[in-house]
Amino acid sequence: MAHNQEGAPNPNREHQEAPSFNDIIRLCQYIYEGWMARSDSNKRLLYDEHDLRVKEKKLVDSLAEFASTHPDIPTKDMAVLKDHLEKVAELADNEMVVTRAKQVITWLEPRIADAKK
């Protein structure tokens, strides 16, 4: 059973749906737009650093779930996901996020190439 941050069982976690393709794209966009804004002193306050870190963790978890529940995504979606993950890998401030993004990119690249043949 999933547990919340305090370690108590979290009944809501068990019944949540796997992340959709659009959920993951939105997380990627939020993360790379957030880190870009954080580097601009005029936009820095638009994105909370703690919230960005929470979203990064959610992205790592979502990518793991997504890969197991959506093994056959369309080629154009794979290419879009790869583009977004490349931006995340470039801008994210969390090594775990960068590593997971690169792992998924590595997984996507041969599938995109095979689909184009």
C-alpha positions in Angstrom: 0.0 0.0 0.0 1.2 3.5 -0.8 2.0 5.8 2.1 1.9 9.5 2.6 4.8 11.7 3.7 4.2 10.9 7.3 4.3 7.2 6.6 0.6 6.6 7.1 -1.3 4.6 4.5 -2.5 6.9 1.7 -5.8 5.3 0.3 -6.0 7.9 -2.5 -2.8 6.8 -4.1 -4.0 3.3 -4.7 -6.9 4.5 -6.9 -5.1 7.2 -8.9 -4.9 6.6 -12.7 -1.6 6.2 -14.3 -0.3 9.5 -15.7 -1.3 10.3 -19.2 0.9 11.5 -22.0 -0.5 15.1 -21.5 0.2 14.9 -17.8 3.8 14.2 -18.4 4.2 16.9 -21.1 2.6 19.4 -18.7 5.1 18.4 -15.9 8.0 18.7 -18.3 6.8 22.2 -19.5 6.3 23.4 -15.9 9.8 22.2 -14.9 11.8 23.6 -17.8 9.8 26.9 -17.8 10.2 27.1 -14.1 13.9 26.6 -14.1 14.3 29.1 -16.9 12.2 31.7 -15.0 14.2 31.0 -11.8 17.3 32.1 -13.6 15.7 35.4 -14.7 15.6 37.9 -11.7 12.4 39.5 -13.1 10.5 36.2 -13.2 12.2 34.4 -10.3 9.2 34.7 -8.0 6.8 33.2 -10.5 8.0 29.7 -9.7 8.6 28.4 -6.2 11.8 26.3 -6.0 10.2 23.8 -3.6 7.2 23.4 -5.9 9.6 22.8 -8.8 11.4 20.0 -6.8 8.0 18.4 -6.0 7.1 18.5 -9.7 10.5 17.0 -10.6 9.9 14.1 -8.2 6.4 13.6 -9.6 7.9 13.5 -13.1 10.4 10.8 -12.2 7.6 8.7 -10.7 5.3 9.4 -13.6 7.9 8.4 -16.2 8.3 5.1 -14.5 4.6 4.5 -14.4 4.0 5.8 -17.9 6.6 3.5 -19.4 5.0 0.4 -17.9 1.4 1.4 -18.8 1.9 3.0 -22.2 4.4 0.8 -24.0 3.0 1.5 -27.5 2.7 5.3 -27.8 2.5 6.8 -31.4 5.8 7.9 -33.0 4.9 11.6 -33.1 4.1 11.4 -29.4 7.5 9.8 -28.7 9.2 12.6 -30.6 7.3 15.2 -28.7 8.1 13.5 -25.4 11.8 13.2 -26.3 11.9 17.0 -27.1 10.4 17.9 -23.8 12.6 15.5 -21.9 15.7 17.0 -23.6 14.7 20.4 -22.3 14.1 19.0 -18.8 17.5 17.2 -18.8 19.2 20.5 -19.8 17.5 22.7 -17.3 16.5 20.6 -14.3 18.4 21.1 -11.1 18.0 17.5 -9.8 20.4 14.8 -10.9 17.8 12.1 -10.4 15.4 14.0 -12.8 18.2 14.5 -15.4 19.2 10.8 -15.2 15.6 9.6 -15.6 15.0 12.0 -18.5 18.1 10.7 -20.2 17.1 7.1 -19.6 13.7 7.6 -21.2 15.3 9.5 -24.1 17.7 6.6 -24.6 14.7 4.2 -24.6 12.8 6.4 -27.0 15.5 7.1 -29.6 15.7 3.6 -31.2 11.9 3.3 -31.2 11.5 6.6 -33.0 14.2 5.6 -35.5 12.6 2.2 -36.1 9.2 3.8 -36.7 10.7 6.1 -39.3 12.0 3.2 -41.4 
